[in-house]
Amino acid sequence: MTPPEIISMASKDGQDSTPRRHSLSDECDTNSVADEKRLVAKLDFYIIPLVMVLYLFSFLDRVNIGNARLYGLEEDLDLSSSQFQVAVSILFVTYLLFEVPSNLVLKLFTPRRWIAFIAAAWGIIATLTGLVNSYGALIACRLLLGAVEAGLFPGLTVYLTFFYTKRELALRVGYLFVSAAVAGALGGLLAYGIGHMDGLHGMSGWRWIMIIEGIPSFLLGVVTYFALPNDAETAYFLDENERALMRLRHAREYGNTASSREFSKKDMMCAFKDWKVWAFCVAQFGVDTMLYGFSTFLPTIIRDLGDWTVAETQLLTVPCYFLGAAAYMSTAFLSDKLQQRGLFCVIFGVISVVGYAVLLADVSSGVHYFGCFLVAGGLYVVVGLPLAWLPTNSPRYGKRTTGTGMQLTWGNAAGIMSAFI
């Protein structure tokens, strides 16, 4: 798209009214490729680390119940296997209910305030989960955790479109999935270390896991309030030339109209009526069913492969997650370069299905463990790429926000079902 032109009527003596046209790019002193690369590098330096850490702790506090299971959660709360499955999946009930509404109010409260509130709130709830003494209290904490965490990932996905173009977005959304993979690996390592605190001050190891992994999230919320910029115009680390270049990039990507920046009910309804959005929703449900089941129950899967101790089981989960992170990052990089999403989704979807087939086959424990690597390597790609694919093809802010919320709502609906598969 050619940058919009602006008509100027003034001359230097104030008398010549002959119209002159100039492009939005006139706002920039330079807009060379080198300038844009420096700008993107600056955005990556100031925005991506904070966004990654936010999602890392969000994912960690959501799935650490799987690690807590190995350190006495079921025994202390006298849970049956079905009650544990309900505790895992019940989080996604409120997650689904609040995902789209949370995304719609993102701009009303501003990203800085809303995301900071979300982080602080889930940190408090995650920490208090370590103090529950009954099944009912555990369910209440999981429901509250789902309600406050619901807005984070869709909010961050839309937030990144404020700064990055469609040729840059898959890699940046990829950083979020790397965070999820690192959270899985880190969760295993932390559980291994924190598990040695079992019995300290009369508390079981699972309680320490919840408390120690929850407190940093609250502190992260405080940091987010001061460090996360709302948009390019208010970013403290950009100078005026860089802000002008950001305006040019946004106009080039989405147009220079109000609909590209502001929410409207008309654009929201466009998302609900677009069959392509619904196709993404159904696909996201399918792949997230596999991801949530895999992430939550990987420690249990590995434990059942052989005569492993709890500590060995936790450590054996780590390489699977690291492979998932590496697979997604390399694929996201190629996807941005080639501007090709669908082909990679098909290839890695097949890889993950082969991995599940290996897990179902009557083979040795070593081959089953290899199947875990195939599942991890394929799943993170097929879950992550569509989340960069849909928003970059929705230039209107209202449709982009609503469509992303719908896509993630359907995806996270899979979390309810995955615990019972």
Secondary structure, 3 states (H helix, E strand, C coil): CCCCEEEECCCCCCCCCCCEEEEHHHHCCCCCHHHHHHHHHHHHHHHHHHHHHHHHHHHHHHHHHHHHHCCCHHHHHCCCHHHHHHHHHHHHHHHHHHHHHHHHCHHHHCHHHHHHHHHHHHHHHHHHHCCCCCHHHHHHHHHHHHHHHCCHHHHHHHHHHCCCCHHHHHHHHHHHHHHHHHHHHHHHHHHHHHHHHCCHHHCCHHHHHHHHHHHHHHHHHHHHHHHCCCCHHHCCCCCHHHHHHHHHHHHHHHCCCHHHCCCCHHHHHHHHHCHHHHHHHHHHHHHHHHHHHHHHHHHHHHHCCCCCCHHHHHHHHHHHHHHHHHHHHHHHHHHHHHCCCHHHHHHHHHHHHHHHHHHHCCCCHHHHHHHHHHHHHHHHHHHHHHHHHCHHHCCCHHHHHHHHHHHHHHHHHHHHHHCCC
